Amino acid sequence: MNKKTKKRWMIVSAISISVILLIIVFSMTSSNIPETTAGNVAVIKINGEIGGTSILGGGVDSDDVLELIQEAENNKGIDAILLEINSPGGSPVASEEIANAVKESSKLSIALIRDIGASGAYWIASAADVVIASPASLTGSIGVTASYLEFTGLMEKYGIGYEEIKSGEYKELGSPFRTLTEKEKDIFQEKIDELHEYFVKSIRENRKLNDNQTKEVSTAMFYLGSEAKQLGLVDVLGGRKEAEEIIKARLVVKKVNFIEYRKAKGFFELLSEVIAGQSLSIKNQPVIQAK
């Protein structure tokens, strides 16, 4: 086989493999894991930044979570919803949307904080009927932050100018190409303070905190699970075992079967897994997927 023929063969092989991979991904996107109803507790995972989704997946899309909660709500065979949380927080709007859906659910809701359930993720947890956390988990951080990059020093160093042409006094508020005035800083701080007050008020109402507890947690400090329990942010220390015991006691049932509710993976997410060589095998645990 000469070099030219060998090169053509390699190109054809590469194209063939790519086509096969695409067929596999498309077929799995359409069929994926078969639906099943073998479970009475819907497990919905809140993993990653809330509102931080991307074309390749990752993060938590509030629309997806809302759809899954509604799926569980409509399923008469589901007695409780277990929110498994491992998230540092994220978008205030997305977090509140999920928290409201949890509060409005007629099912027993339990939030299980694993490694971290902070900021917006704790907002979601606080809306549940029961909050469980690992003693070593990080939770709390009930605060609001806003930041932006400012390039004026870099622009000055390289002789780059910036001119504003605007209508409206505050239209360029927060531009990275100039330094904020003291008045503009005050405006930003005022908005952040208002949002923080609203956040703290929601947590206080959800967890029925007293004045001292509210004052303590409003500093935006993060706490270990054991500390959070002392402050009233957590009800029980533990994991799934404790969640199972609570469900049995609250609902007076002898057996608890967890079933994971999750969105079907999109094309690009599956493709990235194939490229990375990850296994696409079906897990033993039954899964319900919202279509």
Residue frames as qw, qx, qy, qz and C-alpha x, y, z in Angstrom:
[[0.000, 0.888, 0.459, 0.000, 0.00, 0.00, 0.00],
 [0.440, 0.373, -0.025, 0.817, 1.57, 3.29, -1.10],
 [0.165, -0.204, -0.427, 0.865, 1.49, 6.47, 1.02],
 [0.300, -0.043, -0.216, -0.928, -1.29, 8.09, -1.02],
 [0.601, -0.255, -0.670, -0.353, -3.59, 5.06, -0.73],
 [0.470, -0.251, -0.691, 0.489, -2.79, 4.72, 2.97],
 [0.003, 0.085, 0.231, -0.969, -3.68, 8.35, 3.57],
 [0.484, -0.142, -0.392, -0.769, -7.01, 7.96, 1.77],
 [0.611, -0.253, -0.750, -0.024, -7.78, 4.84, 3.80],
 [0.305, -0.205, -0.572, 0.733, -7.08, 6.68, 7.05],
 [0.218, 0.006, 0.000, -0.976, -9.39, 9.54, 6.05],
 [0.595, -0.181, -0.572, -0.534, -12.21, 7.15, 5.07],
 [0.547, -0.232, -0.754, 0.281, -11.76, 5.24, 8.35],
 [0.117, -0.128, -0.413, 0.894, -11.91, 8.43, 10.40],
 [0.408, -0.056, -0.205, -0.888, -15.09, 9.56, 8.63],
 [0.625, -0.192, -0.709, -0.264, -16.67, 6.11, 9.09],
 [0.413, -0.223, -0.700, 0.538, -15.90, 6.09, 12.82],
 [0.085, 0.070, 0.200, -0.974, -17.34, 9.61, 13.19],
 [0.532, -0.122, -0.432, -0.718, -20.55, 8.59, 11.42],
 [0.600, -0.227, -0.766, 0.049, -20.90, 5.50, 13.63],
 [0.246, -0.177, -0.555, 0.774, -20.43, 7.63, 16.76],
 [0.275, 0.003, -0.040, -0.961, -23.06, 10.10, 15.56],
 [0.608, -0.185, -0.620, -0.460, -25.54, 7.29, 14.89],
 [0.502, -0.233, -0.747, 0.367, -24.93, 5.90, 18.38],
 [0.076, -0.142, -0.367, 0.916, -25.42, 9.30, 19.98],
 [0.417, -0.067, -0.267, -0.867, -28.58, 10.08, 17.99],
 [0.621, -0.223, -0.714, -0.235, -30.09, 6.71, 18.85],
 [0.429, -0.266, -0.674, 0.540, -29.34, 7.13, 22.54],
 [0.079, 0.030, 0.146, -0.986, -30.72, 10.67, 22.52],
 [0.533, -0.132, -0.389, -0.739, -34.05, 9.43, 21.18],
 [0.764, -0.266, -0.565, -0.159, -34.45, 6.26, 23.23],
 [0.059, -0.580, 0.559, -0.590, -32.05, 6.53, 26.17],
 [0.000, -0.053, 0.920, -0.387, -33.00, 4.75, 29.38],
 [0.336, -0.423, -0.722, -0.432, -36.49, 3.20, 29.38],
 [0.372, -0.451, 0.202, -0.786, -39.05, 4.70, 31.72],
 [0.477, -0.188, -0.848, 0.138, -40.09, 2.77, 34.79],
 [0.440, -0.644, -0.046, -0.624, -42.39, 3.34, 37.75],
 [0.814, -0.229, -0.494, 0.201, -40.57, 1.05, 40.18],
 [0.381, 0.039, -0.414, 0.826, -40.14, 3.56, 42.98],
 [0.233, -0.805, -0.544, -0.049, -42.05, 5.70, 45.46],
 [0.323, -0.812, -0.008, 0.485, -39.46, 8.42, 46.15],
 [0.605, 0.738, 0.089, 0.284, -38.32, 10.67, 43.30],
 [0.603, -0.496, 0.100, 0.618, -34.65, 11.66, 43.54],
 [0.421, 0.867, 0.128, 0.233, -33.88, 14.95, 41.80],
 [0.713, -0.251, -0.028, 0.654, -30.24, 16.02, 41.79],
 [0.105, 0.994, 0.014, 0.029, -29.12, 19.65, 42.01],
 [0.795, -0.237, 0.188, 0.525, -25.48, 19.38, 40.93],
 [0.488, 0.214, 0.248, 0.809, -23.33, 22.31, 39.90],
 [0.019, -0.173, -0.092, 0.980, -23.95, 25.99, 39.38],
 [0.285, 0.616, 0.698, -0.229, -27.62, 26.93, 39.24],
 [0.361, 0.885, 0.116, -0.271, -28.37, 28.65, 35.97],
 [0.148, -0.712, 0.574, 0.376, -24.90, 27.71, 34.71],
 [0.837, 0.252, 0.485, 0.027, -25.85, 25.42, 31.85],
 [0.011, 0.598, -0.535, -0.596, -23.89, 25.17, 28.63],
 [0.720, 0.382, -0.346, -0.465, -24.25, 23.52, 25.23],
 [0.494, 0.286, -0.817, 0.087, -22.11, 20.63, 26.50],
 [0.712, -0.482, -0.503, -0.083, -24.19, 20.19, 29.63],
 [0.469, -0.051, -0.484, 0.737, -23.28, 20.80, 33.23],
 [0.132, -0.085, 0.209, -0.965, -24.86, 23.12, 35.74],
 [0.133, 0.430, 0.841, -0.299, -28.52, 23.26, 36.76],
 [0.137, -0.232, -0.432, -0.861, -31.24, 24.53, 34.45],
 [0.309, 0.088, 0.569, -0.757, -34.21, 25.65, 36.53],
 [0.673, 0.198, -0.229, -0.675, -36.63, 24.77, 33.72],
 [0.567, 0.157, -0.806, -0.066, -35.39, 21.18, 33.77],
 [0.107, -0.006, -0.818, 0.565, -35.73, 20.90, 37.55],
 [0.461, 0.137, 0.250, -0.840, -39.20, 22.47, 37.51],
 [0.696, 0.179, -0.477, -0.506, -40.28, 19.95, 34.89],
 [0.456, 0.095, -0.867, 0.175, -38.93, 17.05, 36.94],
 [0.133, 0.051, 0.649, -0.747, -40.68, 18.28, 40.10],
 [0.610, 0.177, -0.012, -0.772, -43.92, 18.51, 38.13],
 [0.619, 0.171, -0.729, -0.238, -43.37, 14.98, 36.76],
 [0.247, -0.002, -0.864, 0.439, -43.01, 13.69, 40.32],
 [0.316, 0.109, 0.384, -0.861, -46.01, 15.74, 41.45],
 [0.669, 0.189, -0.249, -0.674, -48.21, 14.22, 38.75],
 [0.525, 0.146, -0.837, -0.040, -47.10, 10.65, 39.46],
 [0.720, -0.492, -0.027, -0.489, -49.55, 9.11, 41.95],
 [0.932, -0.095, -0.303, 0.176, -47.01, 6.42, 42.78],
 [0.440, 0.357, -0.365, 0.739, -44.53, 8.97, 44.14],
 [0.517, -0.710, -0.465, 0.112, -44.90, 9.66, 47.86],
 [0.402, -0.821, 0.047, 0.403, -41.93, 11.98, 48.39],
 [0.581, 0.759, -0.109, 0.273, -39.30, 14.04, 46.59],
 [0.717, -0.529, 0.091, 0.446, -35.67, 13.85, 47.64],
 [0.380, 0.907, -0.137, 0.122, -33.53, 16.74, 46.42],
 [0.835, -0.248, 0.055, 0.489, -29.87, 15.68, 46.45],
 [0.153, 0.986, -0.028, 0.052, -27.91, 18.92, 46.52],
 [0.726, -0.280, 0.173, 0.604, -24.25, 19.43, 45.69],
 [0.353, 0.719, 0.288, 0.525, -24.08, 23.02, 44.51],
 [0.378, -0.162, -0.251, 0.876, -22.41, 26.33, 45.48],
 [0.178, 0.690, 0.382, -0.588, -25.47, 28.27, 44.32],
 [0.339, 0.213, 0.578, 0.711, -25.90, 30.52, 41.31],
 [0.104, -0.370, -0.346, -0.856, -28.67, 32.62, 39.80],
 [0.201, 0.084, 0.588, -0.779, -31.05, 34.13, 42.42],
 [0.622, 0.175, -0.118, -0.754, -33.99, 33.97, 40.02],
 [0.657, 0.142, -0.710, -0.210, -33.43, 30.33, 39.06],
 [0.212, 0.053, -0.843, 0.491, -32.87, 29.38, 42.70],
 [0.359, 0.111, 0.422, -0.825, -36.10, 31.04, 43.82],
 [0.666, 0.157, -0.388, -0.617, -38.06, 29.42, 40.99],
 [0.571, 0.057, -0.818, 0.035, -37.00, 25.97, 42.15],
 [0.047, -0.010, -0.714, 0.699, -37.54, 26.84, 45.83],
 [0.508, 0.096, 0.125, -0.847, -41.10, 27.99, 45.09],
 [0.708, 0.108, -0.568, -0.405, -41.84, 24.78, 43.18],
 [0.390, 0.041, -0.855, 0.340, -40.61, 22.73, 46.15],
 [0.167, 0.067, 0.540, -0.822, -42.82, 24.69, 48.56],
 [0.601, 0.158, -0.083, -0.779, -45.86, 24.32, 46.31],
 [0.465, 0.120, -0.855, -0.197, -45.47, 20.56, 45.90],
 [0.766, -0.381, 0.005, -0.518, -48.03, 18.41, 47.71],
 [0.890, 0.043, -0.423, 0.162, -45.44, 15.66, 48.20],
 [0.669, -0.696, 0.086, 0.245, -43.22, 15.30, 51.23],
 [0.556, 0.752, -0.215, 0.279, -40.01, 17.12, 50.26],
 [0.754, -0.573, 0.121, 0.297, -36.58, 16.40, 51.71],
 [0.395, 0.855, -0.316, 0.116, -33.39, 18.26, 50.86],
 [0.901, -0.306, 0.095, 0.292, -30.18, 16.28, 51.28],
 [0.173, 0.929, -0.327, 0.004, -27.05, 18.44, 51.24],
 [0.956, 0.039, -0.084, 0.280, -23.98, 16.41, 50.41],
 [0.640, 0.030, -0.101, 0.761, -20.63, 18.19, 49.96],
 [0.100, -0.152, -0.093, 0.979, -22.02, 21.70, 49.54],
 [0.009, 0.697, 0.677, 0.236, -25.39, 23.42, 49.58],
 [0.290, -0.406, -0.193, 0.845, -24.64, 27.12, 49.73],
 [0.103, 0.240, -0.169, -0.950, -26.21, 30.41, 48.68],
 [0.593, 0.129, -0.267, -0.749, -28.91, 29.76, 46.04],
 [0.542, 0.020, -0.836, -0.087, -28.61, 26.01, 46.58],
 [0.114, -0.169, -0.773, 0.601, -29.41, 26.50, 50.26],
 [0.403, 0.126, 0.035, -0.906, -32.34, 28.71, 49.23],
 [0.653, 0.035, -0.604, -0.457, -33.74, 25.65, 47.47],
 [0.433, -0.045, -0.852, 0.291, -32.98, 23.37, 50.42],
 [0.080, 0.048, 0.518, -0.850, -34.68, 25.74, 52.88],
 [0.562, 0.025, -0.183, -0.806, -37.97, 25.32, 51.02],
 [0.550, -0.016, -0.825, -0.131, -38.11, 21.57, 51.73],
 [0.719, -0.574, -0.198, -0.337, -40.10, 20.05, 54.59],
 [0.813, -0.525, 0.156, 0.199, -36.93, 18.53, 56.03],
 [0.392, 0.817, -0.412, 0.097, -33.28, 19.52, 55.50],
 [0.921, -0.305, 0.143, 0.196, -30.60, 16.87, 55.99],
 [0.349, 0.853, -0.376, 0.093, -26.88, 17.57, 55.70],
 [0.846, 0.057, -0.368, 0.381, -23.66, 15.69, 56.14],
 [0.529, -0.780, -0.106, 0.316, -21.85, 16.92, 59.27],
 [0.537, -0.319, 0.318, 0.713, -18.84, 17.73, 57.05],
 [0.374, 0.643, 0.505, 0.438, -20.83, 19.51, 54.35],
 [0.172, -0.155, -0.069, 0.970, -20.67, 23.24, 53.70],
 [0.008, 0.689, 0.683, 0.242, -23.92, 25.17, 53.79],
 [0.186, -0.776, -0.275, 0.536, -25.29, 28.63, 54.42],
 [0.318, -0.083, 0.344, 0.879, -23.49, 31.53, 52.67],
 [0.144, 0.764, 0.628, -0.002, -26.76, 33.44, 52.64],
 [0.147, -0.676, 0.075, 0.718, -25.52, 36.48, 50.80],
 [0.620, 0.736, 0.269, 0.051, -25.36, 38.19, 47.41],
 [0.443, -0.506, 0.334, 0.661, -22.36, 39.20, 45.37],
 [0.606, 0.769, 0.198, 0.043, -21.80, 41.06, 42.13],
 [0.463, -0.574, 0.366, 0.567, -18.51, 41.76, 40.40],
 [0.681, 0.721, 0.125, 0.030, -17.13, 42.82, 37.06],
 [0.731, -0.041, 0.151, 0.664, -13.76, 43.18, 35.36],
 [0.075, 0.973, 0.056, -0.210, -12.31, 46.65, 34.94],
 [0.822, 0.226, 0.191, 0.487, -9.66, 47.26, 32.26],
 [0.099, 0.994, 0.010, 0.044, -8.80, 50.94, 32.69],
 [0.472, -0.713, 0.450, 0.258, -5.27, 50.24, 33.96],
 [0.683, 0.056, 0.624, 0.377, -4.54, 47.88, 31.08],
 [0.438, 0.792, 0.363, 0.220, -5.97, 50.32, 28.55],
 [0.116, -0.977, 0.150, 0.093, -3.87, 53.15, 29.94],
 [0.619, -0.462, 0.536, 0.341, -0.73, 51.02, 29.78],
 [0.537, 0.164, 0.667, 0.489, -1.24, 50.29, 26.08],
 [0.010, 0.250, -0.179, -0.951, -2.59, 53.69, 25.13],
 [0.055, -0.407, -0.831, -0.375, -6.13, 52.54, 24.40],
 [0.192, -0.036, 0.173, -0.965, -8.84, 55.20, 24.63],
 [0.021, -0.451, -0.892, 0.010, -12.54, 54.83, 25.41],
 [0.181, -0.035, -0.040, -0.982, -15.35, 57.22, 24.50],
 [0.184, 0.408, 0.847, -0.287, -18.97, 56.94, 25.64],
 [0.278, -0.071, -0.317, -0.904, -21.91, 57.95, 23.50],
 [0.117, -0.307, -0.923, 0.201, -25.08, 57.23, 25.43],
 [0.369, -0.459, -0.206, -0.781, -28.62, 58.31, 26.21],
 [0.788, -0.535, -0.259, -0.160, -29.64, 58.04, 29.84],
 [0.187, -0.840, 0.442, -0.253, -27.37, 58.93, 32.75],
 [0.579, -0.434, 0.677, -0.133, -26.79, 55.34, 33.89],
 [0.879, 0.399, -0.096, -0.240, -26.81, 53.49, 30.57],
 [0.601, 0.527, -0.558, 0.224, -23.07, 52.75, 30.86],
 [0.569, -0.613, 0.404, -0.371, -23.30, 51.73, 34.51],
 [0.853, -0.239, 0.464, 0.008, -20.84, 48.90, 35.11],
 [0.711, 0.674, -0.199, 0.023, -18.85, 49.31, 31.91],
 [0.879, -0.293, 0.070, 0.369, -15.47, 47.51, 32.25],
 [0.600, 0.450, 0.102, 0.654, -13.77, 50.28, 30.28],
 [0.001, 0.647, -0.170, 0.743, -13.99, 52.95, 32.96],
 [0.233, -0.035, -0.766, 0.598, -13.84, 53.22, 36.74],
 [0.275, -0.694, -0.652, -0.129, -17.09, 53.41, 38.70],
 [0.055, -0.569, 0.177, -0.801, -17.90, 56.73, 40.33],
 [0.025, -0.033, 0.778, -0.627, -18.73, 56.77, 44.03],
 [0.579, 0.141, 0.161, -0.787, -22.37, 57.43, 43.17],
 [0.726, 0.223, -0.532, -0.374, -22.43, 54.40, 40.86],
 [0.323, 0.148, -0.878, 0.321, -20.87, 52.21, 43.55],
 [0.292, 0.039, 0.572, -0.766, -23.60, 53.32, 45.94],
 [0.702, 0.189, -0.164, -0.667, -26.26, 52.39, 43.36],
 [0.628, 0.194, -0.750, -0.079, -24.81, 48.91, 42.92],
 [0.129, 0.094, -0.818, 0.553, -24.54, 48.44, 46.69],
 [0.488, 0.055, 0.293, -0.820, -28.15, 49.53, 47.17],
 [0.773, 0.171, -0.379, -0.480, -29.38, 46.90, 44.69],
 [0.516, 0.185, -0.814, 0.190, -27.23, 44.19, 46.25],
 [0.099, -0.074, 0.677, -0.725, -28.49, 45.09, 49.74],
 [0.653, 0.081, 0.057, -0.750, -32.12, 44.93, 48.59],
 [0.769, 0.180, -0.563, -0.243, -31.60, 41.51, 47.04],
 [0.320, 0.183, -0.819, 0.440, -29.78, 40.29, 50.15],
 [0.354, -0.053, 0.480, -0.801, -32.63, 41.47, 52.38],
 [0.781, 0.130, -0.176, -0.585, -35.12, 39.60, 50.21],
 [0.636, 0.240, -0.732, 0.050, -32.93, 36.45, 50.29],
 [0.091, 0.145, -0.766, 0.620, -32.60, 36.54, 54.08],
 [0.552, 0.002, 0.246, -0.797, -36.34, 37.14, 54.50],
 [0.801, 0.150, -0.425, -0.394, -37.11, 34.06, 52.39],
 [0.508, 0.175, -0.793, 0.288, -34.75, 31.88, 54.43],
 [0.165, -0.123, 0.592, -0.779, -36.20, 33.21, 57.68],
 [0.704, 0.055, 0.050, -0.706, -39.74, 32.37, 56.56],
 [0.770, 0.206, -0.569, -0.200, -38.83, 28.96, 55.15],
 [0.552, 0.096, -0.733, 0.386, -36.89, 27.89, 58.23],
 [0.517, -0.766, -0.309, -0.227, -38.93, 29.85, 60.83],
 [0.593, 0.111, -0.376, 0.704, -35.78, 31.42, 62.28],
 [0.325, -0.840, -0.343, 0.268, -35.85, 33.74, 65.27],
 [0.134, 0.986, -0.092, 0.024, -34.21, 37.20, 65.32],
 [0.442, -0.697, 0.536, 0.176, -30.88, 35.97, 66.70],
 [0.725, 0.073, 0.630, 0.269, -30.63, 33.15, 64.18],
 [0.506, 0.799, 0.291, 0.147, -31.55, 35.48, 61.34],
 [0.064, -0.962, 0.259, 0.067, -28.91, 38.01, 62.37],
 [0.599, -0.460, 0.614, 0.229, -26.27, 35.29, 62.56],
 [0.676, 0.232, 0.632, 0.301, -26.92, 33.72, 59.16],
 [0.378, 0.899, 0.219, -0.020, -27.39, 37.06, 57.36],
 [0.277, -0.785, 0.408, 0.376, -23.62, 37.65, 57.53],
 [0.751, 0.559, -0.289, -0.200, -23.28, 35.25, 54.56],
 [0.238, -0.547, 0.799, -0.081, -20.92, 33.03, 56.54],
 [0.760, 0.112, -0.578, -0.275, -20.71, 29.41, 55.42],
 [0.579, -0.467, 0.530, -0.406, -21.07, 26.65, 58.01],
 [0.115, 0.153, -0.980, -0.053, -20.29, 23.01, 58.45],
 [0.519, -0.342, -0.650, -0.438, -23.39, 20.84, 58.56],
 [0.513, -0.376, -0.663, 0.395, -23.01, 20.37, 62.31],
 [0.126, -0.202, -0.214, 0.948, -22.85, 24.15, 62.84],
 [0.293, -0.149, -0.430, -0.841, -25.78, 24.73, 60.49],
 [0.495, -0.419, -0.755, -0.100, -27.93, 22.39, 62.57],
 [0.353, -0.396, -0.508, 0.678, -27.26, 24.44, 65.70],
 [0.026, 0.194, -0.052, -0.979, -28.32, 27.58, 63.83],
 [0.525, 0.439, 0.530, -0.500, -31.59, 26.06, 62.61],
 [0.383, 0.541, -0.455, -0.596, -30.55, 25.79, 58.97],
 [0.460, 0.169, -0.852, -0.183, -30.52, 21.99, 59.09],
 [0.777, -0.360, 0.023, -0.516, -32.92, 19.54, 60.78],
 [0.953, -0.207, 0.222, 0.010, -30.98, 16.29, 60.69],
 [0.014, -0.710, 0.663, 0.235, -27.34, 15.30, 60.19],
 [0.697, -0.016, 0.717, 0.015, -26.76, 12.35, 57.88],
 [0.064, 0.270, -0.688, -0.671, -27.42, 11.07, 54.39],
 [0.530, -0.046, -0.584, -0.613, -29.79, 8.84, 52.43],
 [0.384, -0.192, -0.878, 0.211, -30.21, 6.43, 55.32],
 [0.001, 0.311, 0.510, -0.802, -31.59, 9.19, 57.50],
 [0.376, 0.147, -0.270, -0.874, -33.77, 10.39, 54.63],
 [0.482, -0.099, -0.818, -0.298, -35.20, 6.90, 54.29],
 [0.253, -0.288, -0.793, 0.473, -35.99, 6.71, 58.00],
 [0.154, 0.275, 0.219, -0.923, -37.75, 10.09, 57.92],
 [0.449, 0.065, -0.516, -0.726, -39.84, 9.09, 54.91],
 [0.430, -0.190, -0.883, -0.018, -40.91, 5.84, 56.57],
 [0.156, -0.339, -0.653, 0.659, -41.87, 7.66, 59.77],
 [0.203, 0.271, 0.029, -0.941, -43.65, 10.60, 58.13],
 [0.540, 0.144, -0.460, -0.690, -45.56, 8.60, 55.53],
 [0.695, -0.158, 0.601, -0.361, -45.98, 5.42, 57.62],
 [0.832, 0.426, -0.288, -0.210, -44.59, 3.18, 54.88],
 [0.874, -0.365, 0.300, 0.112, -42.51, 0.05, 55.34],
 [0.737, 0.053, 0.397, 0.544, -40.43, 0.26, 52.20],
 [0.130, 0.872, -0.087, -0.464, -38.72, 3.12, 50.38],
 [0.743, 0.225, 0.440, 0.451, -37.62, 2.74, 46.76],
 [0.060, -0.718, 0.147, 0.678, -35.60, 5.62, 45.37],
 [0.648, 0.480, 0.494, 0.325, -35.96, 6.37, 41.67],
 [0.298, -0.383, 0.154, 0.861, -33.88, 9.01, 39.94],
 [0.408, 0.828, 0.381, -0.047, -35.69, 11.64, 37.91],
 [0.334, -0.516, 0.311, 0.725, -33.48, 13.39, 35.37],
 [0.516, 0.712, -0.080, -0.469, -33.59, 15.05, 32.00],
 [0.902, 0.265, 0.245, 0.238, -32.57, 13.00, 29.01],
 [0.445, -0.497, 0.300, 0.682, -29.07, 13.97, 27.94],
 [0.466, 0.799, -0.012, -0.380, -28.82, 16.20, 24.91],
 [0.863, 0.480, -0.031, 0.156, -26.94, 15.43, 21.74],
 [0.319, 0.770, -0.400, 0.380, -23.85, 17.51, 22.51],
 [0.527, -0.595, 0.508, -0.333, -23.62, 16.18, 26.06],
 [0.950, 0.011, 0.309, -0.035, -23.73, 12.59, 24.82],
 [0.720, 0.638, -0.134, 0.238, -21.26, 13.39, 22.04],
 [0.012, -0.801, 0.486, -0.349, -18.81, 14.88, 24.52],
 [0.748, -0.387, 0.497, -0.211, -19.06, 11.71, 26.62],
 [0.937, 0.308, 0.141, 0.081, -18.38, 9.55, 23.58],
 [0.468, 0.771, -0.289, 0.321, -15.38, 11.66, 22.62],
 [0.260, -0.700, 0.547, -0.378, -14.09, 11.49, 26.20],
 [0.469, 0.179, -0.865, 0.008, -14.49, 7.70, 26.14],
 [0.380, -0.167, 0.601, -0.682, -17.01, 7.65, 28.97],
 [0.050, 0.182, 0.981, 0.048, -19.29, 4.67, 29.44],
 [0.434, -0.073, -0.169, -0.882, -22.85, 5.07, 28.19],
 [0.331, -0.163, -0.929, -0.018, -24.07, 1.90, 29.86],
 [0.515, -0.579, -0.274, -0.570, -27.40, 1.91, 31.65],
 [0.108, -0.383, 0.691, -0.604, -27.21, 2.10, 35.44],
 [0.228, -0.221, -0.945, 0.082, -28.86, -0.55, 37.56],
 [0.089, 0.412, 0.543, -0.726, -30.96, 2.06, 39.33],
 [0.275, 0.638, 0.671, 0.260, -34.23, 2.76, 37.48],
 [0.158, -0.257, 0.026, 0.953, -34.58, 6.23, 36.05],
 [0.312, 0.774, 0.547, -0.071, -37.50, 8.39, 34.97],
 [0.343, -0.093, 0.260, 0.898, -36.64, 10.90, 32.29],
 [0.291, 0.728, 0.318, -0.532, -38.65, 14.00, 31.47],
 [0.591, 0.346, 0.538, 0.492, -39.02, 14.24, 27.72]]
